[in-house]
Amino acid sequence: MKLQLSVKLAIGSFCTLFFIILVGFIMFPKMITSKVKAMVNLGPGMEIREMFLKVPFPLSFKIYLFNVTNPMAIQSGDIPEVKEIGPFCFQEWKRKVDVTDEEENDIISYLSIDTFTRVSGPGCVSGKVMVTIPHPMILGIVNAVSRAKPGALALINKAFKSVYDNPTSIFLTATADDILFDGVIIKCGVTDFAGKAICSQLRDSGSLKIVNEKELAFSLIGPKNGTEQKRIKALRGTKNYHDVGRIVEYDESPVMSTWPTDECNEISGTDGTVFPPMLLKEEGLVSFAPDLCRSLKAFWVRKTKYDGIPVNEYTASLGDMSKNENEKCYCYTPETCLKKGLMDLYKCAGVPIYVSMPHFYDSDESYVKGVKGLQPNKTQHQISILFEQLTGGPVSAKKRLQFSMPLEPNQKVELFKNFTPTVIPIFWVEEGVDLNRTFTKPIKTLYTMKKVVKISKWLILLASTAGLITSGYLFFKSNQTVSITTVKDFKKTAPASGISTVNGHINGSMIGNEVDKF
């Protein structure tokens, strides 16, 4: 039996609708998710593992120094005046060495090495420029001894006169290259007891470069350049994609012992070079920062685009330890918590160094007012991460941190007697990356394919739905119509032979003997 048009249309539309729902709305998204999960892990032979072990491009590393313009006035009690100088530009190459795998526990173990090389370019400042900053060794030693062994301050006072040749201020003037990487010379060829004692401590600290028997050299970034950091163990994510890169052990311990509570000593997050794919924005981006002895969580800000790729923007802050009970464990003591935006690294680094956002951005206003010349700016000074959610990778990131020191009067050290209490900034850094088209092209191709499939499946869905509606209309219309068969009208005409067709039969002629029957 020949099918009606409405039935044919209904069957075709239903089959198309079923196919697009099954393939376009169910199977394709699952296929993409499954493919990403299989690709984003740190197992042997995976492409992401090679990039994780050796980042194939340099990160941008910029340093800004705060040049002190009134050093002698500060010695007399004036508020510091500073002028930012920079950026001093470097390339940062990241690699991991001494790599081992623990198959049973799905763990990768490694040592990280960061190598910095100078670069020049538009906007970059020459490292030969002279800069005046608080002498990190003088200020750092006094602040550290004041906390740990205040009874030794008299000895420190004598040692400064010997080692630094009767200085008139705590400030250092040197080239940016010497301050940052090459090293500022400390003369340790002294013979007095106080001078020899402090030089012995500095030599054994391991943070200074030993030039010769009589000279040491210190720099802000130099000790970190090309140096193996402490061992990290992280999950590879081959068993659970959500665990990829998550640190489970640092310096041979699953937790730290730096802080007074278990919560603050907990190690969580990745090392910042890799994150799990398909993170929900509510989860944030958690990374462990060994230099800060803590994990930091970046919070979702908004949706945006990078080179045409849909991304989520995240930012992070150091919180407010003076008010947030969960963060008070990062204070030097519960009674001496710094105000919003600052963190004391004394327990982490062994020296009272304060970390914050550059120019005290997002910090308590008192810190900004305590130094003249600061100009906090959200665009230039906040931490910013543009994160591609599907593959779990930052496509653009700017990590910015400032390092400062407390400047406080101290009657036991001659150079510190007249200071006005404040926090004086030393320098800030920006570690950044912006993926070029070589690395964004595969991501864009993936999103283009998803977009084409998305548009196609909706068009096909609409078309098949319209087909079903049309077939239903045609079927309904056909059932409402009555078919009438037309009967042909024959003319009643008697033939010439006298034959009558009336009543549907033929009357034969009465001929011959048939007449006699009647």
PANU-177405 format. One line per field, with one value per residue (C-alpha): residue number from 1; x, y, z; residue in three letters. Coordinates in nm, 4 decimals. Each point is the difference from the previous one (the first is absolute). Layout:
nr	[NUM; ...]
x	[X; ...]
y	[Y; ...]
z	[Z; ...]
rest	[ALA; ...]
This chain:
nr	[1; 2; 3; 4; 5; 6; 7; 8; 9; 10; 11; 12; 13; 14; 15; 16; 17; 18; 19; 20; 21; 22; 23; 24; 25; 26; 27; 28; 29; 30; 31; 32; 33; 34; 35; 36; 37; 38; 39; 40; 41; 42; 43; 44; 45; 46; 47; 48; 49; 50; 51; 52; 53; 54; 55; 56; 57; 58; 59; 60; 61; 62; 63; 64; 65; 66; 67; 68; 69; 70; 71; 72; 73; 74; 75; 76; 77; 78; 79; 80; 81; 82; 83; 84; 85; 86; 87; 88; 89; 90; 91; 92; 93; 94; 95; 96; 97; 98; 99; 100; 101; 102; 103; 104; 105; 106; 107; 108; 109; 110; 111; 112; 113; 114; 115; 116; 117; 118; 119; 120; 121; 122; 123; 124; 125; 126; 127; 128; 129; 130; 131; 132; 133; 134; 135; 136; 137; 138; 139; 140; 141; 142; 143; 144; 145; 146; 147; 148; 149; 150; 151; 152; 153; 154; 155; 156; 157; 158; 159; 160; 161; 162; 163; 164; 165; 166; 167; 168; 169; 170; 171; 172; 173; 174; 175; 176; 177; 178; 179; 180; 181; 182; 183; 184; 185; 186; 187; 188; 189; 190; 191; 192; 193; 194; 195; 196; 197; 198; 199; 200; 201; 202; 203; 204; 205; 206; 207; 208; 209; 210; 211; 212; 213; 214; 215; 216; 217; 218; 219; 220; 221; 222; 223; 224; 225; 226; 227; 228; 229; 230; 231; 232; 233; 234; 235; 236; 237; 238; 239; 240; 241; 242; 243; 244; 245; 246; 247; 248; 249; 250; 251; 252; 253; 254; 255; 256; 257; 258; 259; 260; 261; 262; 263; 264; 265; 266; 267; 268; 269; 270; 271; 272; 273; 274; 275; 276; 277; 278; 279; 280; 281; 282; 283; 284; 285; 286; 287; 288; 289; 290; 291; 292; 293; 294; 295; 296; 297; 298; 299; 300; 301; 302; 303; 304; 305; 306; 307; 308; 309; 310; 311; 312; 313; 314; 315; 316; 317; 318; 319; 320; 321; 322; 323; 324; 325; 326; 327; 328; 329; 330; 331; 332; 333; 334; 335; 336; 337; 338; 339; 340; 341; 342; 343; 344; 345; 346; 347; 348; 349; 350; 351; 352; 353; 354; 355; 356; 357; 358; 359; 360; 361; 362; 363; 364; 365; 366; 367; 368; 369; 370; 371; 372; 373; 374; 375; 376; 377; 378; 379; 380; 381; 382; 383; 384; 385; 386; 387; 388; 389; 390; 391; 392; 393; 394; 395; 396; 397; 398; 399; 400; 401; 402; 403; 404; 405; 406; 407; 408; 409; 410; 411; 412; 413; 414; 415; 416; 417; 418; 419; 420; 421; 422; 423; 424; 425; 426; 427; 428; 429; 430; 431; 432; 433; 434; 435; 436; 437; 438; 439; 440; 441; 442; 443; 444; 445; 446; 447; 448; 449; 450; 451; 452; 453; 454; 455; 456; 457; 458; 459; 460; 461; 462; 463; 464; 465; 466; 467; 468; 469; 470; 471; 472; 473; 474; 475; 476; 477; 478; 479; 480; 481; 482; 483; 484; 485; 486; 487; 488; 489; 490; 491; 492; 493; 494; 495; 496; 497; 498; 499; 500; 501; 502; 503; 504; 505; 506; 507; 508; 509; 510; 511; 512; 513; 514; 515; 516; 517; 518]
x	[0.0000; 0.1380; 0.0828; -0.1539; 0.2290; -0.0769; 0.1089; 0.3237; 0.0761; -0.0749; 0.2280; 0.2861; -0.0319; -0.0191; 0.3105; 0.1901; -0.1144; 0.1032; 0.3405; 0.0845; -0.1045; 0.2038; 0.3085; -0.0038; -0.1316; 0.1229; 0.2814; 0.2036; 0.0333; 0.0916; 0.2519; 0.1676; 0.0050; 0.1421; 0.2660; 0.1104; 0.0112; 0.2189; 0.2370; 0.0383; 0.2135; 0.3690; 0.0514; 0.3028; -0.0269; -0.2668; 0.0580; -0.1065; 0.2650; 0.2753; -0.1262; -0.0323; 0.3592; 0.1409; -0.2122; 0.0749; -0.0008; 0.1383; -0.2184; 0.0287; 0.1607; 0.0067; 0.1438; -0.0727; 0.2199; -0.1130; 0.2678; 0.0131; 0.0357; 0.0451; 0.2254; 0.1629; -0.3346; -0.1331; 0.2940; -0.1256; -0.3587; -0.1686; -0.2448; 0.1674; -0.0406; 0.0422; -0.0084; -0.0579; 0.2737; -0.0510; -0.0810; 0.3276; -0.0840; 0.0931; -0.1052; -0.0866; 0.0488; -0.1675; 0.1041; -0.0166; 0.2852; 0.0700; -0.3461; -0.1283; -0.3381; -0.1847; -0.2361; -0.1928; -0.0878; -0.0287; 0.2637; 0.2681; 0.2946; 0.2283; 0.2272; -0.0825; 0.2607; -0.0713; 0.2625; -0.0015; 0.1685; 0.0131; -0.1844; -0.0304; -0.2815; -0.2484; -0.0855; 0.2741; 0.2443; 0.3741; 0.1442; 0.2825; -0.2248; 0.0883; -0.2668; -0.0254; -0.1869; 0.0046; 0.2956; -0.1752; 0.2805; 0.0140; -0.3770; -0.0639; 0.2590; -0.1219; -0.3638; 0.0783; 0.2249; -0.2556; -0.2488; 0.2247; 0.2849; -0.0515; 0.2879; 0.2413; -0.0902; 0.2963; 0.2308; -0.1755; 0.0482; 0.3766; 0.0133; -0.1634; 0.2681; 0.2674; -0.1491; -0.1583; 0.2762; -0.1905; -0.3133; -0.2007; -0.3310; -0.1647; -0.0327; 0.1875; 0.0741; 0.1071; -0.0855; -0.3217; 0.2019; 0.2030; -0.3050; -0.2045; 0.2390; 0.3724; 0.0366; 0.0994; 0.3310; 0.0127; 0.3537; 0.0640; 0.3767; -0.0477; 0.1875; -0.2217; -0.2147; -0.3393; 0.0829; 0.1405; -0.3042; -0.2525; 0.2058; 0.0194; -0.3780; -0.0471; 0.2477; -0.1769; -0.3491; 0.0348; -0.1892; 0.3073; 0.2564; 0.3510; 0.2270; 0.3203; 0.1211; -0.0525; -0.3042; -0.3607; -0.2629; -0.3759; -0.2725; -0.3782; -0.0606; 0.3448; -0.0198; -0.3121; 0.1433; 0.0628; -0.0266; -0.1788; -0.2972; -0.1383; -0.1510; -0.3674; -0.2211; -0.3211; -0.2769; 0.0154; -0.3769; -0.0032; -0.2446; -0.2029; 0.0264; -0.1087; 0.3255; 0.2398; 0.2917; -0.1313; 0.2923; -0.0024; 0.3462; 0.2490; 0.3524; -0.0723; -0.3050; -0.3753; -0.0459; 0.2071; 0.1163; 0.0340; -0.3266; -0.1748; -0.3148; -0.0718; -0.2138; 0.2800; 0.2569; -0.2122; 0.1466; -0.2653; -0.0204; 0.2494; 0.3303; -0.1779; 0.1238; -0.2877; -0.3591; -0.2738; -0.2276; -0.3688; 0.0205; -0.3154; 0.0447; -0.1124; 0.3005; 0.2513; 0.3646; 0.2106; 0.3802; 0.2754; 0.2659; 0.3160; 0.1434; -0.3002; -0.0315; -0.3716; -0.2611; -0.1868; -0.3458; -0.0918; -0.3676; -0.2182; -0.0621; -0.1752; -0.0277; 0.2037; 0.1916; 0.3660; 0.0887; -0.3601; 0.0062; -0.2632; 0.1853; -0.0665; 0.1878; 0.1250; 0.1795; 0.1507; 0.0803; 0.1849; -0.3117; -0.0269; 0.1728; -0.0938; -0.3714; -0.0313; 0.0276; 0.0955; 0.3053; 0.1297; 0.2280; 0.2153; 0.0704; 0.3345; -0.2041; -0.3792; 0.0489; 0.2254; -0.2001; 0.0642; -0.2940; -0.1826; 0.2112; 0.3333; 0.1610; 0.3044; 0.2447; 0.2215; -0.1031; 0.0380; 0.3214; 0.1640; 0.0053; -0.2813; -0.0951; -0.3532; -0.1724; -0.2924; -0.1372; 0.2128; -0.0328; -0.2057; -0.2926; -0.3004; 0.1679; -0.0864; 0.0169; 0.2476; 0.2755; -0.0526; 0.0055; 0.3165; 0.2105; -0.0102; 0.0032; -0.2172; -0.2795; -0.1978; -0.1858; -0.2289; 0.0957; 0.3751; 0.0280; -0.2571; 0.0557; -0.1804; -0.0489; -0.1919; -0.0878; -0.1254; -0.2406; -0.0298; 0.3694; 0.0924; 0.2742; 0.0771; 0.0209; 0.1085; 0.1204; 0.1573; 0.1229; 0.1065; 0.1504; 0.1795; 0.2632; 0.0400; 0.1621; -0.1118; 0.1854; -0.0127; 0.2006; 0.2447; 0.1945; 0.2648; 0.1179; 0.1352; -0.1217; -0.3580; -0.0649; -0.2024; -0.2167; -0.3708; -0.1752; -0.1165; 0.0269; 0.2431; -0.0278; 0.3178; -0.1097; -0.2833; -0.0072; -0.2317; 0.0160; -0.2074; -0.0965; -0.2111; -0.0394; 0.0649; -0.1961; 0.2210; -0.1474; -0.3479; -0.0706; -0.0800; -0.2281; -0.1743; -0.0441; -0.1652; -0.2384; -0.0735; -0.0954; -0.2194; -0.1656; -0.0703; -0.1477; -0.2033; -0.1512; -0.0554; -0.1709; -0.2412; -0.0811; -0.0597; -0.2039; -0.2173; -0.0365; -0.0956; -0.2444; -0.1534; -0.0245; -0.1887; -0.2394; -0.0560; -0.0609; -0.2520; -0.1821; -0.0131; -0.1233; -0.2722; -0.1098; -0.0245; -0.2247; -0.2436; -0.0698; -0.2866; 0.0733; -0.3043; 0.0222; -0.1637; -0.2528; -0.0154; -0.3445; -0.1165; -0.2739; -0.3124; -0.0476; -0.1782; 0.1941; -0.1449; -0.0680; -0.2516; 0.2239; -0.0760; 0.2582; -0.2375; 0.0290; 0.3329; -0.1108; -0.0760; -0.3444; 0.0158; -0.2333; -0.3154; 0.0337; -0.1231; -0.1923; 0.0698; -0.3165; -0.2104; 0.1123; -0.2295]
y	[0.0000; 0.3398; 0.2221; 0.3427; 0.3075; 0.0923; -0.3442; 0.0139; 0.3471; -0.1092; -0.3044; 0.2026; 0.2837; -0.2347; -0.1923; 0.3261; 0.1311; -0.3212; 0.0026; 0.3624; -0.0378; -0.3179; 0.1191; 0.3786; 0.0443; -0.3170; -0.1821; 0.2949; 0.1889; -0.3264; -0.0755; 0.3412; -0.0375; -0.3500; 0.1112; 0.2913; -0.2196; -0.2480; 0.2719; 0.2134; -0.2147; -0.0211; -0.3636; -0.1065; 0.0817; 0.2684; 0.3319; 0.1993; -0.1808; 0.1258; 0.3557; -0.0452; -0.1204; 0.2701; 0.2998; 0.0498; 0.3784; 0.2570; 0.1828; 0.3752; 0.1025; 0.3696; 0.1631; 0.3509; 0.1623; 0.2799; 0.2672; 0.1929; 0.3714; 0.1295; -0.2484; 0.2432; 0.1632; -0.3449; -0.0441; 0.3129; -0.1268; 0.1076; -0.2198; -0.1868; 0.1374; -0.2487; -0.0043; -0.3207; -0.0895; -0.2773; -0.2335; -0.1875; -0.2741; -0.3670; -0.3252; -0.2788; -0.3576; -0.2723; -0.3651; -0.3018; -0.2442; -0.3241; -0.1220; -0.3339; -0.1762; -0.2067; -0.2077; -0.1543; 0.3354; 0.1875; 0.2525; 0.2012; 0.1290; 0.2847; 0.2943; 0.3378; 0.2351; 0.3586; 0.1702; 0.3739; 0.1743; 0.3732; 0.1435; 0.3487; 0.1512; 0.2864; 0.1239; -0.1973; 0.1914; -0.0596; -0.1933; 0.2534; 0.2659; 0.0958; -0.0646; 0.0787; -0.2497; -0.0980; -0.2344; -0.3407; -0.1453; 0.2840; 0.0381; -0.3747; -0.0891; 0.2607; -0.0997; -0.3711; 0.0382; 0.2316; -0.2873; -0.2992; 0.1313; 0.3630; -0.0310; -0.0275; 0.3402; 0.1709; -0.2458; 0.0641; 0.3750; -0.0490; -0.2449; 0.2484; 0.2592; -0.2553; -0.1823; 0.3035; 0.2455; 0.2366; 0.0492; 0.3221; -0.1545; -0.3371; 0.0664; -0.1554; 0.1608; -0.2378; -0.1034; -0.1900; -0.2901; -0.0322; 0.0250; -0.2516; -0.2680; 0.0774; 0.0713; 0.2856; -0.0596; -0.0416; 0.0368; -0.2705; 0.0341; 0.1603; -0.1048; 0.1275; -0.2492; 0.1524; 0.0279; -0.3531; -0.1382; 0.1510; -0.0953; -0.3577; -0.0124; 0.1484; -0.2434; -0.2988; 0.1164; -0.1333; 0.2961; 0.2024; -0.0562; -0.0595; 0.2092; -0.0775; -0.0362; 0.3681; 0.0853; -0.1114; 0.1207; 0.0206; 0.0610; -0.0082; -0.2589; -0.1491; -0.2907; -0.1306; 0.0160; -0.3494; -0.1569; -0.3266; 0.0513; -0.2458; -0.3249; -0.0117; -0.3047; 0.0470; -0.2203; -0.0719; -0.0185; -0.3232; -0.1580; 0.3116; 0.2969; 0.2357; -0.0765; 0.0948; 0.2008; 0.0021; 0.0135; -0.2722; 0.0520; 0.2869; -0.0389; -0.3630; 0.0854; -0.0013; 0.3088; 0.2984; 0.0732; 0.3770; 0.1134; -0.0737; -0.1684; -0.2994; 0.2098; 0.2417; -0.2804; -0.1842; -0.0280; 0.0311; 0.0818; -0.0355; 0.1771; 0.2460; -0.1376; -0.2451; -0.0255; -0.2625; 0.0404; 0.0894; 0.1731; 0.1700; 0.3712; -0.0424; -0.2261; 0.2773; -0.0571; -0.1244; -0.0023; -0.0576; 0.2729; -0.1310; 0.3531; 0.0952; -0.3347; -0.0099; -0.0730; 0.2804; -0.0185; 0.2109; 0.0951; 0.0276; 0.3559; -0.0136; -0.1621; 0.1530; -0.0975; -0.0397; -0.0150; -0.1022; -0.2803; 0.0063; 0.0242; 0.0726; 0.2757; -0.0652; 0.2116; -0.0585; 0.1934; -0.0558; 0.0548; 0.1797; -0.1873; 0.2605; -0.0791; -0.3433; -0.2687; -0.2648; 0.2031; 0.1033; -0.3048; 0.1829; 0.2814; 0.0226; -0.0082; 0.0207; 0.3438; 0.1393; -0.0726; 0.2305; 0.1893; -0.0839; -0.0935; -0.0775; -0.3268; -0.0383; -0.2591; -0.0159; -0.3554; -0.1056; 0.1799; 0.0677; 0.3750; 0.2531; 0.0521; 0.1149; -0.1098; 0.1866; 0.1138; 0.2679; 0.3525; -0.1519; -0.0459; -0.1596; 0.0649; 0.2093; 0.3705; 0.0656; -0.1822; 0.2178; 0.3172; -0.1114; 0.0505; 0.2879; -0.0767; -0.3118; -0.0251; -0.3242; -0.0941; -0.2972; -0.0597; 0.0207; -0.1561; -0.2746; -0.3708; -0.0998; -0.3426; -0.0747; -0.3675; -0.2256; -0.2327; -0.2926; -0.0987; 0.1487; 0.2401; 0.3689; 0.1799; 0.3264; 0.0666; 0.2821; -0.0945; 0.3131; 0.0236; 0.2725; -0.0535; 0.2549; 0.0288; 0.1580; 0.3187; 0.0487; 0.2018; -0.1932; 0.1714; -0.2741; 0.0530; 0.3459; 0.0175; -0.0897; 0.2462; 0.2650; -0.1960; 0.0638; -0.3404; -0.1040; -0.2780; 0.0899; -0.1764; -0.1421; -0.1478; -0.1772; -0.2637; -0.1001; -0.3538; -0.0163; -0.2120; 0.0676; -0.2995; 0.0780; -0.1407; -0.3067; -0.1204; 0.1530; -0.1349; -0.3590; 0.1386; 0.2292; -0.2936; -0.1997; 0.2841; 0.0606; -0.3667; 0.0204; 0.3156; -0.1554; -0.3111; 0.2148; 0.2107; -0.3017; -0.2089; 0.2803; 0.0655; -0.3711; -0.0207; 0.2901; -0.1431; -0.3473; 0.1488; 0.2090; -0.3163; -0.1807; 0.2923; 0.0208; -0.3753; 0.0161; 0.2869; -0.1847; -0.3184; 0.1880; 0.1816; -0.3233; -0.1613; 0.2911; -0.0402; -0.2331; -0.1739; -0.0435; -0.2359; 0.1445; -0.2327; 0.0246; 0.1087; -0.2365; 0.1235; -0.2268; -0.0532; -0.3034; -0.1657; -0.0253; -0.3722; 0.0623; -0.1225; 0.1658; 0.0328; 0.1155; -0.1884; -0.1307; -0.2873; -0.0597; -0.0864; -0.2217; 0.0660; -0.1999; -0.1680; -0.3134; -0.2429; 0.1969; 0.2025; -0.3101; -0.0529; 0.2751]
z	[0.0000; -0.0947; 0.3044; 0.0247; -0.0156; 0.3628; 0.1213; -0.1983; 0.1357; 0.3583; -0.0220; -0.1516; 0.2515; 0.2969; -0.1110; -0.0497; 0.3378; 0.1740; -0.1737; 0.0833; 0.3639; 0.0355; -0.1869; 0.0283; 0.3525; 0.1735; -0.1780; -0.1364; 0.3326; 0.1726; -0.2736; 0.0427; 0.3778; -0.0234; -0.2470; 0.2190; 0.3096; -0.1840; -0.1259; 0.3131; 0.2270; 0.0857; -0.0916; -0.2068; -0.3692; 0.0429; -0.1757; 0.3044; 0.2072; -0.2303; 0.0345; 0.3758; 0.0364; -0.2255; -0.0908; -0.3729; 0.0203; 0.2451; 0.2464; 0.0233; 0.3295; 0.0865; 0.3117; 0.1270; 0.2653; 0.2329; -0.0118; 0.3304; -0.0700; 0.3592; 0.1822; 0.2422; 0.0841; 0.0908; 0.2366; 0.1779; 0.0265; -0.3237; -0.1913; -0.2901; -0.3499; -0.2827; -0.3777; -0.1912; -0.2497; -0.2538; -0.1447; -0.0029; -0.2469; 0.0080; -0.1586; 0.2411; -0.1167; 0.2050; 0.0025; 0.2282; 0.0584; 0.1848; -0.0998; 0.1235; -0.0167; 0.2576; -0.2122; 0.2876; 0.1559; -0.3320; 0.1194; -0.1791; 0.2052; -0.1101; 0.0824; -0.1546; -0.1456; -0.1100; -0.2174; -0.0675; -0.2928; -0.0651; -0.2971; -0.1399; -0.1918; -0.0182; 0.3484; 0.1754; 0.2227; -0.0121; 0.2914; 0.0202; 0.1535; 0.3587; 0.2620; 0.3717; 0.2176; 0.3688; 0.0435; 0.0239; 0.2104; 0.2544; 0.0322; -0.0143; 0.2652; 0.2489; -0.0445; 0.0320; 0.3064; 0.1644; -0.0096; 0.0639; 0.2212; 0.1006; 0.2473; -0.2944; -0.1480; 0.1683; -0.1739; -0.3301; 0.0459; 0.0313; -0.2899; -0.2383; 0.0726; -0.0846; -0.2986; -0.1659; 0.0939; 0.2328; -0.2160; 0.0349; -0.1122; -0.0531; -0.3732; -0.2876; -0.3371; -0.2766; -0.3544; -0.0539; -0.1442; 0.3197; 0.2243; -0.1958; -0.1255; -0.0140; 0.3698; 0.2321; 0.1776; 0.3777; 0.1322; 0.2558; 0.0352; 0.3415; 0.3135; 0.2850; 0.1917; -0.0906; -0.3702; -0.0208; 0.1838; -0.2401; -0.3061; 0.1238; 0.0314; -0.3477; -0.1544; 0.1528; -0.0980; -0.3531; -0.1447; -0.0954; -0.2704; 0.1312; -0.2234; 0.1905; 0.3591; 0.0701; -0.2088; -0.0226; -0.2468; 0.0402; -0.2578; 0.0063; -0.2744; -0.0628; 0.2488; -0.1738; -0.3521; -0.1371; 0.3462; 0.0711; 0.2296; 0.2520; -0.1264; -0.0892; -0.0435; -0.1955; -0.1375; -0.3724; -0.0515; -0.2018; 0.2464; 0.0779; -0.2362; 0.2797; 0.1847; -0.2785; 0.1402; 0.3581; 0.2431; 0.2627; 0.1478; 0.0284; 0.1340; 0.0875; 0.2118; -0.0739; 0.2216; 0.1085; 0.3544; -0.0466; 0.1543; 0.3314; -0.1415; -0.2207; -0.2332; -0.0842; -0.0299; -0.2540; -0.3497; -0.2694; -0.3675; -0.2857; -0.0621; -0.2289; -0.3327; -0.0475; 0.1243; -0.0375; -0.3036; 0.0184; 0.3371; 0.1207; 0.0557; 0.3612; 0.0654; -0.0678; -0.0918; 0.2906; -0.0205; 0.2529; 0.0328; 0.1708; 0.0290; 0.2137; 0.1799; -0.0765; -0.2624; -0.1721; -0.1543; -0.2998; -0.0189; -0.3087; -0.1205; -0.3367; -0.3395; -0.2810; -0.3157; -0.0942; -0.3691; -0.0656; 0.2585; 0.2791; 0.3327; 0.3664; 0.1787; 0.3535; 0.2581; 0.3435; 0.3156; 0.3254; 0.2095; 0.3322; 0.2793; 0.2573; -0.0431; -0.1620; 0.2688; -0.2571; -0.1014; 0.3435; 0.0017; -0.2579; 0.2471; 0.1813; 0.3199; 0.0435; 0.1556; -0.2754; -0.3151; -0.2911; -0.1459; -0.3207; -0.3000; 0.1702; 0.1114; 0.2248; -0.1388; 0.3086; 0.0914; -0.3633; -0.1035; 0.3352; -0.0696; 0.0617; -0.3630; -0.0766; -0.3190; -0.1589; -0.3314; -0.1754; 0.1396; 0.2835; -0.2382; 0.1748; 0.3368; 0.3021; -0.0822; 0.2829; -0.1901; -0.3069; 0.2105; 0.1795; -0.3140; -0.2487; -0.3702; -0.0133; -0.2571; 0.0374; -0.3170; -0.0589; -0.3630; 0.0599; 0.3450; 0.0549; -0.0616; -0.3195; -0.1591; -0.3199; 0.0223; -0.2783; 0.1770; -0.2422; -0.0165; 0.3398; -0.1030; 0.0590; -0.3351; 0.1621; 0.3531; 0.1987; 0.3478; 0.1857; 0.3476; 0.1930; 0.2677; 0.2793; 0.3427; 0.3262; 0.0859; 0.3752; 0.2540; 0.2164; 0.2755; 0.0187; -0.3580; -0.0751; -0.3601; 0.1049; 0.2833; -0.1834; -0.2426; -0.0360; 0.0021; -0.3452; -0.2574; -0.2779; -0.3384; -0.1556; -0.3346; -0.1769; -0.2718; -0.2806; -0.1336; -0.3143; -0.2973; -0.3079; -0.2288; -0.3665; -0.2930; -0.0257; 0.3305; -0.0262; -0.3508; 0.1141; 0.2718; -0.2494; -0.2399; 0.2765; 0.0824; -0.3708; -0.0382; 0.3107; -0.1350; -0.3408; 0.1635; 0.2392; -0.2792; -0.2238; 0.2647; 0.0873; -0.3663; -0.0594; 0.3204; -0.1112; -0.3507; 0.1230; 0.2509; -0.2767; -0.2126; 0.2753; 0.0404; -0.3768; -0.0313; 0.2837; -0.1699; -0.3331; 0.1683; 0.1892; -0.3145; -0.2005; 0.2645; -0.0118; -0.3780; -0.1382; -0.3337; -0.2337; -0.3024; -0.3116; -0.1848; -0.3810; -0.1349; -0.2832; -0.2475; -0.0129; -0.3753; -0.1504; -0.2774; -0.3480; 0.0312; 0.2735; 0.2747; 0.3325; 0.2676; 0.2645; 0.3289; -0.1015; -0.2242; -0.3654; -0.1286; -0.3010; -0.2971; -0.0181; -0.3292; -0.1547; 0.2161; 0.3213; -0.0654; 0.0222; 0.3621; 0.1103]
rest	[MET; LYS; LEU; GLN; LEU; SER; VAL; LYS; LEU; ALA; ILE; GLY; SER; PHE; CYS; THR; LEU; PHE; PHE; ILE; ILE; LEU; VAL; GLY; PHE; ILE; MET; PHE; PRO; LYS; MET; ILE; THR; SER; LYS; VAL; LYS; ALA; MET; VAL; ASN; LEU; GLY; PRO; GLY; MET; GLU; ILE; ARG; GLU; MET; PHE; LEU; LYS; VAL; PRO; PHE; PRO; LEU; SER; PHE; LYS; ILE; TYR; LEU; PHE; ASN; VAL; THR; ASN; PRO; MET; ALA; ILE; GLN; SER; GLY; ASP; ILE; PRO; GLU; VAL; LYS; GLU; ILE; GLY; PRO; PHE; CYS; PHE; GLN; GLU; TRP; LYS; ARG; LYS; VAL; ASP; VAL; THR; ASP; GLU; GLU; GLU; ASN; ASP; ILE; ILE; SER; TYR; LEU; SER; ILE; ASP; THR; PHE; THR; ARG; VAL; SER; GLY; PRO; GLY; CYS; VAL; SER; GLY; LYS; VAL; MET; VAL; THR; ILE; PRO; HIS; PRO; MET; ILE; LEU; GLY; ILE; VAL; ASN; ALA; VAL; SER; ARG; ALA; LYS; PRO; GLY; ALA; LEU; ALA; LEU; ILE; ASN; LYS; ALA; PHE; LYS; SER; VAL; TYR; ASP; ASN; PRO; THR; SER; ILE; PHE; LEU; THR; ALA; THR; ALA; ASP; ASP; ILE; LEU; PHE; ASP; GLY; VAL; ILE; ILE; LYS; CYS; GLY; VAL; THR; ASP; PHE; ALA; GLY; LYS; ALA; ILE; CYS; SER; GLN; LEU; ARG; ASP; SER; GLY; SER; LEU; LYS; ILE; VAL; ASN; GLU; LYS; GLU; LEU; ALA; PHE; SER; LEU; ILE; GLY; PRO; LYS; ASN; GLY; THR; GLU; GLN; LYS; ARG; ILE; LYS; ALA; LEU; ARG; GLY; THR; LYS; ASN; TYR; HIS; ASP; VAL; GLY; ARG; ILE; VAL; GLU; TYR; ASP; GLU; SER; PRO; VAL; MET; SER; THR; TRP; PRO; THR; ASP; GLU; CYS; ASN; GLU; ILE; SER; GLY; THR; ASP; GLY; THR; VAL; PHE; PRO; PRO; MET; LEU; LEU; LYS; GLU; GLU; GLY; LEU; VAL; SER; PHE; ALA; PRO; ASP; LEU; CYS; ARG; SER; LEU; LYS; ALA; PHE; TRP; VAL; ARG; LYS; THR; LYS; TYR; ASP; GLY; ILE; PRO; VAL; ASN; GLU; TYR; THR; ALA; SER; LEU; GLY; ASP; MET; SER; LYS; ASN; GLU; ASN; GLU; LYS; CYS; TYR; CYS; TYR; THR; PRO; GLU; THR; CYS; LEU; LYS; LYS; GLY; LEU; MET; ASP; LEU; TYR; LYS; CYS; ALA; GLY; VAL; PRO; ILE; TYR; VAL; SER; MET; PRO; HIS; PHE; TYR; ASP; SER; ASP; GLU; SER; TYR; VAL; LYS; GLY; VAL; LYS; GLY; LEU; GLN; PRO; ASN; LYS; THR; GLN; HIS; GLN; ILE; SER; ILE; LEU; PHE; GLU; GLN; LEU; THR; GLY; GLY; PRO; VAL; SER; ALA; LYS; LYS; ARG; LEU; GLN; PHE; SER; MET; PRO; LEU; GLU; PRO; ASN; GLN; LYS; VAL; GLU; LEU; PHE; LYS; ASN; PHE; THR; PRO; THR; VAL; ILE; PRO; ILE; PHE; TRP; VAL; GLU; GLU; GLY; VAL; ASP; LEU; ASN; ARG; THR; PHE; THR; LYS; PRO; ILE; LYS; THR; LEU; TYR; THR; MET; LYS; LYS; VAL; VAL; LYS; ILE; SER; LYS; TRP; LEU; ILE; LEU; LEU; ALA; SER; THR; ALA; GLY; LEU; ILE; THR; SER; GLY; TYR; LEU; PHE; PHE; LYS; SER; ASN; GLN; THR; VAL; SER; ILE; THR; THR; VAL; LYS; ASP; PHE; LYS; LYS; THR; ALA; PRO; ALA; SER; GLY; ILE; SER; THR; VAL; ASN; GLY; HIS; ILE; ASN; GLY; SER; MET; ILE; GLY; ASN; GLU; VAL; ASP; LYS; PHE]
